[in-house]
Amino acid sequence: MPARMPPPVPWVACCRVKPGDAGSPAMSRRLARLVPGLQALITYDRRDLRFDLGAGLSVAAVALPVGIAYAEIAGVPPLAGVYAAIFPLFAYALFGSSRQLMVGPDAATCIMAAAGVGILAGGDPDRYLALMVLLTLLTAVLYIVAGAARLGFVADFLSQPILIGYLNGVALLILVGQLPKLLGFGIDAHGFGPQLAAIAAGLDQTHLPSLGLGLGLLALLLATRRYFPRLPAALVVIVAGIALVVAFDLDGEDIKVLGALPTAAPALGLPSIEFGEFRELLGNAAGIMLISFTSGVLTAKSFARRNRQTVNANRELYGFGAANFASGLAGGFPVTGADSRTAVNYASGGRTQLVGVIAGAVMLGCLAFLTIPLAYVPQVALAAVIVVAATGLFDLSAAGTLWRSSRREFGLSLATTIGVLVLGVLPGVLFAVVLSLIWLLSVESRPTVAILGRVKGVKGFHDIRDYPEARTIPGLLIVRFNGNVLFFNSDYFRDRVLNAVTAAGERVRWVVIDASPVNLVDYTGLQSLDVLREELESRGIRLVVARAKRNLRRFFEPGFVQERRDIEMYTLFPTLGTAVAAFEAAALDEPTEQAREP
């Protein structure tokens, strides 16, 4: 009997590290941490391929012409924009943590880079390009250093209201930026307000054939998404636009097309320039890194939230660093998370990092084989794709929820949107970070203060505002400060406790501080605690502390005696129950003590 053949093994299973392989468990975990994209490819589910392939084609259809257009903003040759659109996608797909984020040229980043390089170049285009490459590599190095220092927490200052407001502002900026292309005329203005004014002033220049073609392709895109959701709608529109331009010779009707693409091979390698410009460029690189990282992570987290996924901010630092290294070595310019291309990926149903690999490969193939057809892509087709992608960024339902649940957070979200529109994307993000810090400080500086009492049938001590039936203990005031005691709220802490003593309306003999919410106390906070104790003692009231965590308890240990000689004046209790029991025992002894007084 012939031996039975083993069943076929899926290709991804052949690539998996087996338990018998050298160092397999540790190596597999290390590989997943260092190169999460490679791990995702090894464990790839082939059922996602259809979605990723369609999304990759759609992203490529938008990213290639956008890269060429943004090269003009950065002041570099079109080929540099092509490389900045292609090679970072491969690098980020391996080292980034987001499944949806597409990296590439960004208008605001291009403007910042051009401003930093222009003065140093002195009008020499070769020197300009070399400095731009150096700036890109410096940005990449700073990303890697920040990743090694685990500085990704900076992105955690951006709350959900800010994410919502940011995307709403970006969507409006994208829409306004694409309107002139749909109308068939150009404007020389930057920023939301100036662009709107320029569009309004130039409406009489509207090119009706361009407008008609753009609206028709926009309708085709919407219809394809609704009635044929499995088709890559953006690619359908691009192909339809090319067919219409070629069939009816529309480029002869003054309808703007993409034009001939460069075909030269990339000259990979470090720039052959002196590094004397390091100091001049380092500040610009730090600014680009900080702002573009915040913006890119903001985009990544926003789309991850919609797909119920997570983004590792520290891993994103490495991902953006790898993407900028790839761009710099290929002769490109700084890149970041691309809002419009990420929106196209999301709208096209992309599921994994393979979308970026497919998009990059498609663009490389286009440079090699399809330069002639791509020359006939009408710009209104690209505008239609980006407009539909931008409308998907709006989250008005979430804004409505914020309005109903927290007017303060709604105001924060609205302020972020306005900041993005007025200041621009990257300055608007910095404005959002400042708002987040102000919000955090405002909350931390004025935490709630609760008076605790007993509730019949409920174990423990509880806020009397939550339980109106709660009863306090005569002569005892239990106060819980729901926050840290730091230099900017220590006076507030002391004043609220003293006000609570005054409001008690009876002779308070003990004040118990429930310190369970206090995770951090600084020197100013300790000084304020001493002042509070002295003030209470002058009123004949004893101050004790209960449920203190180690960060607070250590200040009352013997090691601090020399610095704070009044430590013995404090009494610490492990629980509120033991503190109350001590108070009740002391209350029973008071009549005896008073009887002994002369």
WONOR-V266626 format. One line per field, one symbol per residue. phi: phi as a letter, one per 20 degrees, with the letter a starting at -180 (. if undefined). A space follows every 10 residues. Layout:
# WONOR-V266626
phi = ???
This chain:
# WONOR-V266626
phi = .fffffffdg ffffeffege ffmfffffff ffffcfffff ffefeffeff ffffffffff feffffffff ffffmdfgff ffffeeffff ffgededeed fddrfcgfff ffffffegff fmnefffgff ffffffffgf ffffffffel effgfffeeg gfgfffffff gffffffegg ffenbdcdbc offgffffff fdgfegeggf ffffffffff fffffeecfe efgffgffff fffffffdlf ffemefdfnf efcfffefpf fecfefegff efffffffff fffffffgff ffffffdlcc ceffffgfff fffffffffe necgcbfeff fffffffenf dcffgfffff fffffffecc fffffdffff ffffffffff ffefcfffff ffffebffff ffffffgfff feeoffffff ffffffffff fffffcffcd edbecfncfn ccfffecgef ceegncdddd eeredcfecf ffgfffffff ffffmbfedc ddefeffeeb cdffffffff ffffffffem dedccclfeg gefffdegfd ffecfefffe cdcfcfffff ffffffffef gfffffff
